[in-house]
Amino acid sequence: MFPGFHLQTLRRKPRSAQQKLAEKMALLKQKSFKQIGEVFEKFIPRTLLKPEQAGAMSRRRLFSKENTFWAFFSQVLNADGGCKEVIRKLQSYASIKGVKVPSSSTASYCTARKKLDEQMLSEILEHTAGQFEKLPETGLLNNRRVIVVDGTGVSMPDTPPNQEAWPQISSQKPGCGFPTARICACFSLESGALLSYAIGNKKSHELPLFRKQWETFEQGDIFLGDKGFCSYFDIANLGKQGVDSVVTLARRTPVSAASSLKKLGPEDLLITWKRPVYNANLSYSREAWAKRPKELILRQIKVTVPYPGFRTREFYIVTTLLDAARYPAEELAELYFKRWDVELFFRDIKTTMGMDILRCQTPEMIRKEILMHFIAYNCVRRLMYEAAEEADLEVRVVSFKGSLQALRNWEPHLNQAKISKAERFKLISDLYDAITNTPIRQRPGRSEPRCRKRRPKNYQLLTLPRHEMKEIPHRNRYRAETP
């Protein structure tokens, strides 16, 4: 009957409309971006997401350090992947909570992303990679960890800062191409986790980028690479670290049985490699070259591909695993057959997660965007591994794309206002079941040609800067010509 009437004996002051709004805003700031964190926060060290003592990211605001990280994390997992998607999610959450809907501008969010420390993101990536070191042994190659290495390329917006850091190829005219960066990464073959990476430009070969990641390897690891990594210098250096190598023979003629040291089996030879002559164009110094041994004792295995449809019918493997009894030739051939998994790892990151074409306008943000994609990828991989362990499946048969699709659809339900711990546990358990209930059908030897069936649209190519280009009408009848 008397709104706002207060009895002093209740010892509680009435809350004003301003206080009620402040409480709602505090709840919004605390929980607006953490739906995805309900699943992954156990993989991310909370200490790194605490507010700074002073300076950037020290104040508790809507786009705090923690909220900005999870917003960025959610953005790279979204099917759309745009900044506007994050703002729409915030607006919908504000509408549900009954508070004022924030502005549709992405300026505040983009400014907050710039304040995220790149070193902090690197430490988080290192932490997510370290989570896979505690996994149980699998028995693969006497329980030795296999690290597979490969390189790939990504493109980004055509802005002057990006062009300066990662220039486009020289055959393209200015304004007609895109900056391209080359990435070399090390993955765990068993779990698919990304352990380390290095970024270069179009002039960077994979080997110099790989050499920046030698610290990733530990004594007892096995390095697996294609013919691009067949290097005397690298095999010798990794051997000095106690790391064995399995690579495809390249740039050298296969050693014949007559010239070998010993015949270990059919098409299995013990051979000697002489140290090559130093060349001034090499990426390492003469002093580093002189420290390598004058010869290496290696094992050469000829592999004949029994499956139809492969581009290569036979090739040679060179390895430092000299014990034919502990490491049979058939097992090493099967190991190299699994090397193709690294192509699938990159496909998961670039195609499924959308890192093939980056969005940020500056090199600083490009590096952060790449880091965030790798962090999210490792978290999804860890989730797949836990789900596969509960379902008693190999993680290799769990679909990355199916896991990501399930995660996107479970995310809105994991942070409901009225949900108990038991209900949340059931949701995550059902998420695990959804991830593993449709294992990938294994079809060894299936032909996978690198061809596209769908034809692209019949648009003419942009062969001049945009302001100079003239579109030719009836392009299905005439070829595009430069004025």
C-alpha positions in Angstrom: 0.0 0.0 0.0 2.9 2.3 0.7 5.7 1.9 -1.9 9.1 2.8 -0.5 7.8 2.8 3.1 10.6 1.5 5.4 10.5 0.3 8.9 13.7 1.1 10.8 13.4 -2.0 12.9 14.0 -4.2 9.8 17.5 -2.8 9.8 17.6 -2.9 6.0 17.6 0.1 3.7 15.5 0.0 0.6 17.4 -0.3 -2.7 17.1 2.4 -5.1 16.5 1.9 -8.8 20.1 2.9 -9.4 21.4 0.2 -7.1 19.2 -2.5 -8.7 20.5 -1.5 -12.1 24.0 -1.7 -10.8 23.5 -5.2 -9.5 22.1 -6.3 -12.8 25.0 -4.8 -14.7 27.4 -6.5 -12.3 25.8 -9.8 -13.1 25.9 -9.1 -16.8 29.6 -8.2 -16.6 30.4 -11.3 -14.7 28.5 -13.9 -16.8 27.9 -12.4 -20.2 30.7 -14.2 -22.1 31.3 -17.3 -20.0 28.9 -19.8 -21.5 31.9 -21.3 -23.4 34.0 -21.0 -20.3 31.8 -23.4 -18.4 33.4 -26.1 -20.6 36.9 -24.9 -21.1 37.8 -22.9 -18.0 39.5 -25.9 -16.5 41.9 -25.9 -19.4 42.8 -22.2 -19.0 44.8 -21.0 -16.0 42.6 -18.5 -14.1 45.7 -16.7 -12.8 46.5 -15.4 -16.2 43.0 -13.9 -16.6 43.0 -12.0 -13.4 42.8 -8.2 -13.7 46.1 -6.4 -13.9 47.4 -4.4 -10.9 47.5 -1.2 -12.9 47.2 0.1 -16.4 45.4 -1.6 -19.2 42.9 -4.4 -18.2 43.1 -3.3 -14.5 39.6 -1.9 -14.2 36.5 -4.1 -13.8 34.3 -3.1 -16.6 32.0 -4.8 -19.2 35.0 -5.8 -21.4 37.3 -6.8 -18.6 40.4 -9.0 -19.2 38.5 -12.2 -18.5 35.4 -11.2 -20.5 37.4 -10.0 -23.4 39.4 -13.2 -23.5 36.3 -15.4 -23.5 34.5 -13.1 -26.0 37.5 -13.5 -28.4 37.6 -17.2 -27.7 33.9 -17.5 -28.5 34.4 -15.4 -31.6 36.9 -17.8 -33.2 34.6 -20.7 -32.5 31.5 -19.1 -34.0 30.4 -20.1 -37.5 30.3 -16.4 -38.5 33.5 -15.4 -36.7 32.9 -11.6 -36.8 33.1 -9.0 -34.0 29.4 -8.1 -34.5 28.5 -11.7 -33.5 30.0 -11.1 -30.1 28.1 -7.8 -29.6 24.8 -9.5 -30.7 25.4 -12.2 -28.1 25.9 -9.6 -25.4 22.8 -7.8 -26.5 20.7 -10.9 -26.4 22.0 -11.7 -22.9 21.2 -8.2 -21.7 17.7 -8.5 -23.1 17.2 -11.8 -21.2 18.5 -10.2 -17.9 16.2 -7.2 -18.4 18.9 -4.5 -18.5 19.5 -1.8 -21.1 20.7 -3.4 -24.4 24.3 -2.2 -25.2 25.1 -0.3 -28.3 25.7 -2.3 -31.6 29.1 -0.6 -32.1 32.0 -3.0 -32.0 34.5 -0.2 -31.1 34.7 -1.0 -27.3 35.2 -4.7 -27.9 37.9 -4.1 -30.6 39.7 -1.7 -28.3 39.6 -4.2 -25.5 41.0 -6.9 -27.8 44.0 -4.7 -28.6 44.8 -4.5 -24.9 45.1 -8.2 -24.5 48.8 -9.1 -23.9 50.3 -11.3 -26.7 52.7 -12.8 -24.1 49.7 -13.8 -21.9 48.1 -15.5 -24.9 51.3 -17.4 -25.7 51.5 -18.6 -22.1 47.9 -19.8 -22.3 48.7 -21.7 -25.5 51.7 -23.3 -23.8 49.5 -24.3 -20.9 46.9 -25.9 -23.2 49.7 -27.8 -25.0 51.1 -29.0 -21.6 47.7 -30.5 -20.7 48.4 -33.3 -23.2 51.6 -34.4 -21.6 49.7 -35.9 -18.7 47.7 -38.2 -21.0 48.1 -42.0 -20.6 50.6 -43.9 -22.8 49.3 -45.5 -26.0 52.0 -48.1 -26.8 52.8 -46.4 -30.1 56.5 -47.0 -31.0 57.3 -48.2 -27.5 55.3 -45.4 -25.9 57.5 -42.7 -27.5 55.8 -39.3 -28.3 55.7 -38.6 -32.1 55.7 -35.0 -33.1 54.6 -34.3 -36.7 55.7 -31.1 -38.4 54.3 -29.3 -41.4 53.7 -25.8 -42.8 50.8 -23.9 -44.3 49.8 -20.4 -45.4 47.1 -17.9 -44.5 45.9 -14.7 -46.0 44.7 -11.5 -44.4 43.1 -8.1 -45.2 45.1 -6.0 -47.7 46.2 -3.1 -45.5 49.6 -1.3 -45.6 50.8 -2.6 -42.2 49.9 -6.2 -43.1 51.6 -5.8 -46.5 54.8 -4.5 -44.9 55.0 -7.5 -42.5 53.8 -10.2 -44.9 54.0 -8.8 -48.5 52.1 -10.4 -51.3 53.8 -12.3 -54.1 55.7 -10.1 -56.5 53.8 -11.3 -59.6 50.6 -9.6 -58.3 50.0 -5.9 -58.9 49.5 -3.6 -56.0 45.9 -3.6 -54.8 45.1 -6.9 -56.6 46.5 -9.4 -54.0 46.5 -10.1 -50.3 49.3 -10.4 -47.7 50.2 -14.0 -47.0 51.9 -15.5 -44.0 53.6 -18.9 -43.7 53.1 -20.9 -40.5 55.2 -23.9 -39.5 53.7 -25.9 -36.6 54.5 -28.9 -34.4 51.6 -31.3 -33.5 51.3 -34.3 -31.3 50.5 -37.1 -33.7 48.5 -39.1 -31.1 46.3 -36.3 -29.7 46.4 -33.7 -32.5 47.4 -31.0 -30.0 49.4 -28.0 -31.4 52.6 -27.8 -29.4 54.4 -24.8 -31.0 54.5 -22.7 -34.1 56.5 -20.0 -35.9 55.3 -17.4 -38.4 57.2 -16.1 -41.4 56.4 -14.3 -44.7 56.3 -15.7 -48.3 60.1 -15.8 -48.5 60.4 -18.0 -45.3 61.1 -21.6 -45.9 59.6 -24.2 -43.5 63.1 -25.3 -42.3 64.2 -22.0 -40.7 60.8 -21.7 -39.0 61.1 -25.3 -37.8 64.5 -24.6 -36.3 62.9 -22.0 -34.1 60.9 -24.8 -32.5 63.7 -27.2 -31.6 63.0 -26.6 -27.9 59.6 -28.2 -28.3 61.3 -31.6 -28.6 62.3 -33.6 -25.5 64.7 -36.5 -25.2 63.0 -39.6 -26.5 60.6 -37.9 -28.9 60.3 -38.9 -32.6 60.2 -36.2 -35.3 58.0 -37.0 -38.3 58.2 -34.9 -41.4 57.7 -34.9 -45.2 60.5 -34.4 -47.8 60.6 -30.7 -47.1 62.3 -31.5 -43.8 64.9 -33.9 -45.1 67.9 -32.0 -43.9 71.3 -33.3 -42.8 71.7 -30.3 -40.4 68.3 -30.8 -38.7 68.5 -34.6 -38.4 72.0 -34.3 -36.8 71.0 -31.5 -34.4 67.8 -33.4 -33.3 69.9 -36.5 -32.8 72.2 -34.5 -30.5 69.1 -33.7 -28.4 68.2 -37.4 -28.2 65.4 -37.1 -30.7 65.0 -39.6 -33.5 63.8 -38.6 -37.0 61.5 -40.2 -39.6 61.4 -38.2 -42.9 61.0 -38.8 -46.6 64.2 -38.9 -48.7 64.7 -35.8 -50.8 67.5 -34.1 -52.6 69.7 -37.2 -52.4 69.9 -40.3 -54.5 68.8 -43.5 -52.7 71.6 -45.7 -51.6 71.8 -49.0 -53.4 72.2 -52.3 -51.5 75.8 -52.7 -52.8 76.8 -49.3 -51.3 75.0 -49.8 -47.9 76.7 -50.8 -44.7 74.3 -53.7 -43.9 71.0 -55.1 -45.2 68.5 -55.3 -42.4 65.7 -56.8 -44.4 63.9 -56.6 -47.7 64.3 -53.0 -49.0 65.7 -52.1 -45.5 69.3 -50.8 -45.5 71.8 -49.4 -43.0 73.5 -46.5 -44.8 75.9 -43.6 -44.3 75.4 -40.0 -45.2 78.4 -37.7 -45.7 78.1 -34.1 -44.4 77.3 -31.9 -47.4 79.5 -29.0 -48.5 78.8 -25.7 -46.9 76.9 -23.1 -48.9 76.9 -19.4 -48.1 73.1 -19.3 -49.0 72.2 -21.6 -46.2 70.2 -20.2 -43.2 72.8 -21.4 -40.6 76.3 -20.2 -40.0 79.6 -22.0 -41.0 80.4 -22.5 -37.3 77.0 -24.2 -36.7 77.6 -26.4 -39.8 81.2 -27.3 -38.6 79.8 -28.6 -35.2 77.7 -31.3 -37.0 79.3 -34.7 -37.4 81.1 -35.5 -40.6 78.8 -38.5 -41.3 75.5 -40.0 -40.0 74.5 -43.6 -39.8 70.9 -43.9 -41.0 68.4 -46.4 -42.1 66.8 -46.3 -45.5 63.5 -48.1 -46.1 61.8 -48.4 -49.5 58.0 -48.2 -49.2 55.6 -49.5 -51.9 52.1 -48.0 -51.6 49.6 -50.9 -51.9 46.5 -48.6 -52.2 45.2 -47.5 -55.6 44.6 -43.8 -56.3 47.7 -42.4 -54.6 49.9 -40.0 -56.5 53.1 -41.8 -55.4 53.5 -45.5 -55.9 56.8 -45.8 -54.0 59.1 -43.7 -51.9 62.0 -43.9 -49.4 62.0 -43.2 -45.7 65.2 -42.2 -43.9 65.3 -42.6 -40.1 67.6 -42.7 -37.2 65.7 -45.6 -35.7 68.3 -48.2 -36.5 67.0 -51.2 -34.5 65.0 -53.3 -37.0 63.7 -55.6 -34.2 62.2 -52.8 -32.0 61.1 -50.7 -35.0 60.1 -53.0 -37.9 60.0 -51.5 -41.4 56.2 -52.1 -41.6 55.6 -50.2 -38.4 57.6 -47.2 -39.7 55.8 -47.3 -43.0 52.4 -47.3 -41.2 53.7 -44.4 -39.0 54.5 -42.4 -42.1 51.1 -43.2 -43.5 49.6 -41.5 -40.5 51.6 -38.3 -41.3 48.7 -37.3 -43.4 46.9 -36.5 -40.2 48.8 -33.2 -39.9 47.0 -32.1 -43.1 43.7 -32.8 -41.4 44.9 -30.9 -38.3 45.5 -27.8 -40.5 42.2 -28.4 -42.2 40.4 -28.3 -38.9 42.0 -25.0 -38.0 41.9 -23.3 -41.4 38.7 -24.6 -42.9 36.5 -25.7 -40.0 37.5 -22.9 -37.7 37.9 -20.3 -40.5 41.6 -19.3 -40.0 42.3 -19.6 -43.7 41.4 -15.9 -44.2 42.2 -13.8 -41.2 40.2 -10.6 -40.4 42.4 -8.2 -38.4 43.9 -5.1 -39.9 47.3 -4.9 -38.2 50.2 -7.4 -37.7 49.8 -7.1 -33.9 46.2 -8.2 -34.0 46.9 -10.8 -36.7 49.3 -12.6 -34.4 46.7 -12.5 -31.5 44.0 -13.8 -33.8 46.3 -16.7 -34.8 47.1 -17.4 -31.2 43.5 -17.4 -30.2 42.6 -19.9 -33.0 45.4 -22.2 -31.7 44.2 -21.9 -28.1 40.6 -22.7 -29.1 41.8 -25.6 -31.3 43.8 -27.1 -28.4 40.8 -26.8 -26.1 38.5 -28.5 -28.5 41.1 -31.3 -29.0 41.3 -31.8 -25.2 37.5 -32.0 -25.0 37.5 -34.6 -27.8 40.2 -36.6 -26.0 38.2 -36.6 -22.7 35.0 -37.6 -24.6 36.8 -40.4 -26.5 38.3 -41.7 -23.2 34.8 -41.9 -21.6 33.4 -43.7 -24.7 36.5 -46.0 -24.9 37.3 -44.8 -28.5 40.4 -43.7 -30.2 40.5 -39.9 -30.5 41.5 -40.4 -34.1 37.9 -41.5 -35.0 36.3 -38.5 -33.3 35.2 -35.8 -35.7 36.6 -32.3 -35.0 33.9 -30.6 -37.0 31.2 -32.7 -35.3 32.6 -31.7 -31.9 32.7 -28.1 -32.8 29.1 -28.2 -34.1 27.9 -29.9 -30.9 29.8 -27.3 -28.8 28.2 -24.4 -30.7 24.7 -25.8 -30.0 25.4 -26.7 -26.3 26.9 -23.3 -25.5 23.7 -21.3 -25.0 22.3 -23.9 -22.5 25.4 -24.1 -20.3 24.9 -20.7 -18.6 21.2 -20.6 -17.9 20.1 -18.5 -14.9 18.4 -21.4 -13.1 20.5 -24.5 -13.6 22.0 -26.7 -10.8 25.4 -28.3 -10.8 23.7 -31.7 -11.5 21.9 -30.3 -14.5 25.2 -28.7 -15.8 27.0 -32.0 -15.3 24.3 -33.8 -17.2 24.6 -31.2 -20.1 28.3 -31.7 -20.3 27.9 -35.5 -20.2 25.4 -35.3 -23.0 27.8 -33.1 -24.9 30.4 -35.8 -24.6 27.9 -38.4 -25.9 27.1 -36.2 -28.8 30.8 -35.8 -29.7 31.4 -39.5 -29.8 28.2 -41.1 -30.9 29.1 -40.9 -34.6 32.7 -42.1 -35.1 34.5 -41.3 -38.4 34.4 -44.3 -40.7 38.0 -45.3 -41.4 38.6 -46.0 -45.1 42.3 -46.7 -45.6 43.5 -46.4 -49.2 40.5 -44.2 -50.3 41.4 -42.0 -53.2 41.3 -38.3 -52.2 42.3 -36.2 -55.3 43.0 -32.5 -54.7 40.2 -31.4 -57.1 37.1 -29.3 -56.8 33.8 -30.6 -58.2 31.8 -27.4 -58.0 32.8 -24.7 -60.5 33.4 -21.1 -59.3 31.2 -18.3 -60.4 32.1 -16.8 -63.8 33.4 -13.5 -62.5 36.3 -11.8 -64.1 39.5 -11.5 -62.1 40.6 -8.3 -60.4 43.7 -7.6 -62.4 44.0 -3.9 -61.5 43.5 -1.8 -58.4 39.8 -1.5 -57.6 39.5 2.2 -58.6 41.1 1.5 -62.0 39.2 -1.7 -62.8 36.5 -1.6 -65.4 33.9 -4.4 -65.3 33.2 -5.8 -68.8 29.5 -6.6 -69.5 28.4 -9.9 -70.8 31.4 -11.7 -69.3 30.2 -15.0 -70.5 30.9 -13.8 -74.1 34.1 -11.8 -73.8 37.3 -12.1 -71.9 38.3 -9.4 -69.4 40.8 -7.0 -70.8 42.9 -4.4 -69.2 42.4 -0.8 -70.4 
